[in-house]
């Protein structure tokens, strides 16, 4: 599946944001954690650097997680609500090392609005392309992380937060060996 570069970046950021709460230790506990996340994801623009801002961004994880499990109509409703609440006005912008790409808020809009509208625009592209099924949750029995399946044959089943694929493959191997009696000394 071919998405625009800014769509891919926003979708990966959404995955990374949701998954900050899907690991053993919450990765967005402090304002410093948020600063680190924003630097990794290359978010620019105004930062309040407050606990309130951190709470708003942490809340977005729940909103975005719902997109990974929503049907098309529900996803559209979520996206439209995000854009409406942020008073989004899509425009082409060029800044830092980025060529022209879409922004739907101003540079000084609240951080949570900038993050949510960017991701909402990306999900809008996914919905319009009929590719919502590429937003998945990890198939590992003990994991609830989300993932973005960009594989040609839609075969990605496990997240990138840990060793889910390896653990599941080892578990399946051991079950196969146990079934054949091959695990005798």
N, C-alpha and C positions, 0 to 999 in steps of 0.2 A: 504494500500500500504506500502510495506516495502522498505525503502531506507537505504543506509549506514548512520551511525551516522553523519559523516562529511558532507554528502549531505544534511541531514535534517538541520544541524546547518547553513550551507551556505544559504539554501533556506529561513530559518527564518530570517537570517541576511539581505538577500535581501528584504524581506517583510518589516522588520523594517527600513531599509535604505530608501526605496521608501516612506514609510509612514511618514518619518520625515517631508515631505513636504505636507502631506495630512491632517494635523490637522490645527486648526485655526491659530496657530503661528508656523512658520517654526522652527523646532527643531535643525537645523544645520546652525545657523547664524554666529557663532564665532568658532575660533580654540578651545576654551574651550568646546563648545558644541560637537565638533568633538571628543575631548579627552574623554568626557563623553560617547558618543556613542561607541567609540572603546573599552572602558573599559567594558561597558555593554555586548558587543558582543564578548569580549575576543580576540580581534585582537592583535597579537604580531608583533614584528619586528620593523624595522627602521621607525622613524617618523621625518619628517622635521619640523612639527609644524608651517607651514607657511600659509598665505592666499592662495597662489597658490595651495597648497595641499588641502585645504578646498574647493576651486573652483573645483578641479578635482573630489573630492569625491561627491560634490553636483551634478556635471554633470552626475555621474553614476546613480543617481536616475532616470533621463530621459531614459538612456540606459536600465536600468533594467525594468522600467515601460513598455517599448515597448515589452519586453519578455512576459509580462502578457497578452498582447493583440495580440501577433503574432501567425500566423499559424506555423506549423511545419517547412516548408521550410524557412520562414523568421527568426524563432528562431535559426535554424541551422546557417544561414548566420551571425546573430548577434554574436552567440557564437564563430564561427570560426574567425570572425574579432577581437573579444576581445583577443582570444588566440594568434592569429597571431601578433597583435599589441604589446602584452606584451612579445612576443618571449617565450611563455610558453614551459616549459620542465617538464612534470609531473614526480613526484618522491614521494616515500613514505618517510615521516619524522615523528619523534617522538620528542616532546618538551613539556616543562612545565608539566602539568598534563595529557596531551593528549597521547593516545597510537598512533600507526602508523595510519597515514591518508595521503591523497593526498595534495601536494602543487605543484604548477606549476611555481612558481617564487622563487627567492632566498629570504632569510631573510632580505636582505638590498635593495630589489627592491622597487621602489616607491609605496607608500601606495595604490594609485588608481589601480595600476597594480595588487597588491596582492589581493585586494578586488575583482576586476573584474574577475580575473582568477579563484579565488576560487568559485565564484558564477557561472561563465561560466561552470566549471567542474560539478557543481551540476545540472545545467540545462541540460547539456549533458546527465547525468543519467536519468533525467526526460524524455527527448526526446527519448532516447534509450529504455526506458521502456514503451513508448506509453502513458505517463501519463501527457502530457502537459496541458490537460484540468483541472488539479488540481491547476493550477495557474490561479486565478480568481480575478475579481474586485468585490468590495462590491455591494450587490444587493440593498442597501438602496438608495432611490431616491436622497438624498442630500449628498452622499458620493462617493468619487472616490478612496478610499484607495484600496490596493491590499491585497490578502489573499492567504494562502496556505491551500488547502482542503486535509487533511489527513484522513478524516472520511472514514470508511469502505464503506458506501453507497453513498459517494460523495455528501453529503447533506449540507455541510457548505456553507452558502450564505452571511454571514455578517462578516465584519472585526473585529479586536480587538482594534481598535483605540479609540473607544468611546462606546456609547450605541446604536449603529445602530440597532442591533437585537431587543432590547427592544422598541426603538422608532417605528420601523416598526410594531411590534406586537401590540403596543398600537394604532397606526394609523389604523390598520386593524380591531381591536376590536371596535374602535369608528365608523368606517364605517359600520360595521355589525349592531351595535346598532342603528345607524341613519337610516339604511334601514328597521329595524323592528319596529321603533317607540318606542323602549324601553328606549329612553333617555328623555321621558316626566317626568315632576316633579311629 
